Amino acid sequence: MAPSTHTDVMIRTYGPGQVPPLVDVAADIWADAHPELVANPGAATAGLSVPALHRQITGHLKREGFALVMAYEGGSAVGFAYGFPCTADYWFGPDLVDQVPAGARTDRLMGLCELAVRPPWQSRGIGTQMHAELLRVIAPQWSSLLALPSNRRGQDLYARLGYEYAGPYVNEPGGPQFDLLLLHVSNAS
């Protein structure tokens, strides 16, 4: 299905019990949005693959406050995002927790785990709408995410949303280096 020029995108929010039937749809959207990772065998070794996404989402379903949003156009899923409230120790880890602003350590923090939009629907505000819905549902004072430095489209979106670089982050020895990005929600436009 090709995107229309005039769009009526519907954003739906799902709680943990509603997500298992949607994991394959989310993984398909993720694969469409990240063809460079899907085609790279090294990415799978680094935990950036469809099976890794399945494990990640399934593991995060147990987190209190988990929410997944999915964007639909014409009945087809074109984007998804998910996150949950978390502690600074959990999200930043011992190497970075003391380097982030005090509020990000003490105020309500959302870990934004994934945000992906199928390429034909990118640059149409869908990622922004899904992000806004997660902020509404989870109601954090701070939001944080990990982004690959090479993901220019994602980096551009996060900069437009008000995220700022907080440091390099490696989630496992030998894993890829991510940019840890932070958003003070009350400062966001």
NORZIWO-V552520 format. One record per backbone hydrogen bond with DSSP energy under -1.0 kcal/mol. CO is the residue of the C=O (numbers start at 1). NH is the residue of the N-H. Records with the same first field share a line. If there is no record, write none. Layout:
# NORZIWO-V552520
CO = NH + NH
This chain:
# NORZIWO-V552520
10 = 72
12 = 70
14 = 68
15 = 18
19 = 22
20 = 23
22 = 26
23 = 27
24 = 28
25 = 29
26 = 30
27 = 31
28 = 32
29 = 33
30 = 34
34 = 37 + 38
35 = 39
40 = 43 + 44
41 = 45
42 = 46
43 = 48
44 = 47
49 = 53
50 = 54
51 = 55
52 = 56
53 = 57
54 = 58
55 = 59
56 = 60
57 = 61
60 = 63
63 = 66
67 = 83
68 = 14
69 = 81
70 = 12
71 = 78 + 79
72 = 10
73 = 76
76 = 73
78 = 118
79 = 71
80 = 116
81 = 69
82 = 113 + 114
83 = 67
84 = 111
87 = 91
88 = 92
89 = 93
93 = 96 + 97
96 = 99
102 = 105 + 106
103 = 107
108 = 141 + 142
109 = 86
110 = 144
111 = 84
114 = 82
116 = 80
118 = 121
119 = 122
125 = 129
126 = 130
127 = 131
128 = 132
129 = 133
130 = 134
131 = 135
132 = 136
133 = 137
134 = 138
135 = 139
141 = 185
142 = 110
143 = 183
144 = 112
145 = 181
147 = 179
148 = 151
150 = 152
151 = 155
152 = 156
153 = 157
154 = 158
155 = 159
156 = 160
157 = 161
158 = 163
159 = 162
164 = 182
167 = 180
169 = 178
172 = 175
178 = 169
179 = 147
180 = 166
181 = 145
182 = 164
183 = 143
184 = 187
185 = 188
